[in-house]
Amino acid sequence: MQNRLRRPRRTAVPLIAGAAMASRGPHRVILGVDPSLRGTGWGVIAIEPAAPRLLGCGVVNCPAGWERSRCLARIAGTLREVIQQLHPTVCAVEGLFFAQNLQTALIMGEARGAALVAVAEAGLEVFELAPRKVKQAIVGYGAAQKLAVAKMVQRMLTLPELPAPDAADALALALTHAQEQRRYALSPPKRI
């Protein structure tokens, strides 16, 4: 038993050169990802003493005519570029929802997988947040509409204009994770 306690723990090593390993303390730069095959939203915020600050956000758009494999490659490639440019230390990704259409659920799972591969390659810690929990944290109502979420994100980050709906959802994920770090949660975020 004593030998097991003395052994150093194995840790994940980033596959992308120059990517920083996530620290165990509070994260200062958070990447939010709202995966979707045709419009994956991403947003990166920096946690500062006064208020969170936007570092960047956007949507990975894929035309309807593209085959799925091409869309998945674009999602992973774009997120790799974002990670290399903005250096987040943690990722908050939208949790799975229950789709009534099996085909839709599979496609969403593929997009989520492509996003998670890019994040995992960089050695980032990944936390999953339920969509209702994010809406509750940002708007105060778990069944809030996308427009309400976008308006609150705009207000919280003091943005001059409303972010695109998918980017707003990704920023809401990052903001919710930042809130989770600052308090003791009875049910901590699910780490994946």
N, C-alpha and C positions, 0 to 999 in steps of 0.2 A: 504494500500500500504506500509506504514512504517513497519508494522509487517512482511510483506513478505521479506523486505530487511534485517531485523534483524535476521531472522531465519537462523541457520547454514545449509549449504548445505550438502546433503547426498553424501557420496563418496563410491566408490567400496572398498570392503574389500577382500584382497587376501585369497583364499581358501587353498593355500599351506602354511603350517607353516613356518615362517621365511622369507617369500618373502617380499621384500621391496616395498612399494608403490612408484609409479613414481612421481617424483617431477614436478612442473610446469616449472622449469627452464630448461636450456639446459641439455640434457641427456648425460651422460659420457660413458655408456656402452649400445651398440645397438645390438639387435638381428635382423638379416634379415632372412626371411623364403620364400623359393620358393617352394610352395606346388605342389605335384604330387603324384599319388597313388603308383607308383613303385619306385620313386626316389625323395623324398622331400629333398631339399637342405637347410642347415642352416649355418649361420655364425655369429660370435659374434666379435665385434671390440670395443676397448676402444679408446675414443677420448683423445688425449694427445696434449700438446702445439706444439710439433714439427711436428708430423704426426700421423695418426691413427695407432693403433697396433692391430694385430690379437690376439684374445684370444682363438679362437677355431673355427673349421668349420668341416663339414662333410655332409654325405648324408644318409638318412634313406632309405635303400634299402629293397625292398620286392620282393621276387621271384614271377615269373609269375604264379606259381601254387597255391599261397596263395589266399584264398577268401578275398573279399574286407574288411569285418569286421575285420579280423586279421591284415590287412595292416593299417587300420585306428587306431586300438588300438596301434600298434607299433609306428606310427607317433606321436600320442599324448603322449605316454609313453616316447619316446626318447626326445621330446621337453621339457617335465617336468623335466627330468634328466639334460638337458642342462641348463635350467633356474635355477635349484637348485645349480648347480656347478659353473656357471659363473655369476650369478646375474645381468642380463640385467635389465634396467629400462624402456625400450621402445622396441617395435617391429615394423619393417617395413615389410609388406607383399606385395607380388606381387598382383596387381589388376587383376580383371577378364578380360579375353580376350573373344572375340566372336568366339566360335568354330562352324564350319559348321556341325559337327556331334553332335546331341543332347545327345547321350549316353556318348561321351567324355566329354561334358560340365558338365553333372551330376556327373560323376566320379571325375572330377577335383574339383567340388564344394564340394564333400564329403571330399576329402583330405584337402581342404582349411578349411573346418569346423572343422575337427579333430585338425588341427594345431591351429586354433583360440581358440578352447576350452582350450587347454593347456596353451596358452598365457593369456587368460582371467582369468583362475583360479588363476594365479599368480598375478593378479592385474596390469598387464602392460598396458600402453597406446599402442594402435595399430593404425598405419597409413598405408594407402593403397597407393601404388605408381604404376602408369601405366608402363608397360614394355618398351614402347617407351621412356618415360621420363627418365627411369633409363639408358637405352642405350645412350641417348643423353647426360646425365650428366657424364657418365663414359668414353664413347668413343668419343662423339661429333657427333654421327650419330645415329638417332633414329631407323634405320633398320640394325644395326650392327649384325654381326654373333656372335654366342656363343664363338668362339675362340678369337675374338677380345676383347670381354668383359673379358674373363679369363686372357688374356695377360695384359690388363690395370689394373685389380684387382691385379695381381701379382706385377706389377710395383708400384702401389700406396701403397701397404702394404709391399713392399720389401721382397717378399716371395722367398725362394730358388728354388721352383718349381711351376709349374702351378697347381692351385687347380682343383679338379674335376669340370666338367661343371655346375652341379646343385649347388654345394657349391659356385662356383664363382658367379653364379647369385644371390645367397643369400647374399654374401658379397657385391656385387654391390648394392643391395637394402640398406644394412646398410650404405655403403659409401655415397649413394645418400641422405639418410635421414640426415646424418651428415652434408652434404653440405647445405641442406635445412635449418638446424638450424642456420647456420652462416650468413644467409642473409635474407633480407626481400623479401618475395615472393609475387608476385601479386596474385597468386592463391596458397594459403597454401596447404600442403598435406592433403588429405582426412582422417579424423580421423574416425575410425569405432569401 
